[in-house]
Amino acid sequence: MTEGPHGATPLARPPRLRPGMRAAVVAPSGPVPADRLEEGLGVLRGWGLEPVVMPHVRDVHPELDYLAGSDADRAADLRAAWCDPSVDAVFCARGGYGAHRMVDLLDWAAIRAAGPKVFVGYSDITALHEAFALRAGFATLHGPMVATEGFLKDAPAREHLRATLFELETVLTLESPTAAALVPGRARGILYGGCVSLLAAAIGTPHARTGARGGLLAVEDTGEEPYRLDGILTRLLRSGALAGLSGVVCGSWQECGPYEKVRAVLADRFGPLGIPVVEELGFGHGPASPTVPLGVPAVLNAPADGGRCTLTVEVPALL
């Protein structure tokens, strides 16, 4: 979904992956553990892809050791990967912190000119999902990252990503045994979202989203206590960033406190909007997290009778 001159329309989708394609690995946020990186590259090779590790992926900032090198170098890696015509996909190595420090250093005109490519990441990478949507008009994938436990040790999460990349028609509907209607109903919209604290952090920044007309919001987070989650959602509501929203689908809330308290916050903040809200669909920082395509039209079904809650994308995530 895009705002302003683009309207609430589906975003440009990249081609699906095939064995033999080249996949660049970038580190837009935190430092990357070497052993996990090597293991993740092995998985990509096992999928038939040719991984390309960008020059600064193994860097650590000399003073701010929570960053994978300087902002300029992290941005340069992403731009180079995207603008290399031989690269078909860009995988993030991990999240952490730092993506929104470098997002304005990217050459968005050059990225737009290069066209859409597969882009995968989540957590802190939410800042880049939003930038690709709003500044380039590209659909992206909210999914596990190459050098993380969710990619290496969580077989269901890894397999769902693989299917999303290579066998898209098999994963058009997302569901979970824990999913339930927090507010029943049915909604259609263009999927966007990710880590909700990153969405709130973007408010007031250049090119930030100023409304959600026709949008279907997918949110999750980790390590945010209920009162902090309340503040995050309240900021989004007060800013007008959620105006026009058609529905909300919530994923996992790892280490956010007792879930009954998290549920109370979600019901209190989203309930008055009068739109369908589904809880516990399972994507995000929790186990067996499915990959969620962003920028494509989808239907959220939250039956009032306690029936099966589903999120069904109307077109595959990739062409």
Secondary structure, DSSP 8 states (H G I E B T S, - for coil): ---GGG-S---B------TT-EEEEE-SSS---HHHHHHHHHHHHHTT-EEEE-TTTT---SS-TTSSS-HHHHHHHHHHHHH-TT--EEEE---SS-HHHHGGGS-HHHHHHH---EEEE-GGGHHHHHHIIIII-B-EEE---TTSHHHHT-HHHHHHHHHHHH-GGGGSEE--TT-EEEE-EEEEEEEEEEEHHHHHHTTTSTT-----TTEEEEEEEES--HHHHHHHHHHHHHHTTTTT--EEEEEEEETSS-HHHHHHHHHHHHGGG-S-EEE----SSSTT---EEESSEEEEEE-TTS---EEEESS-S--
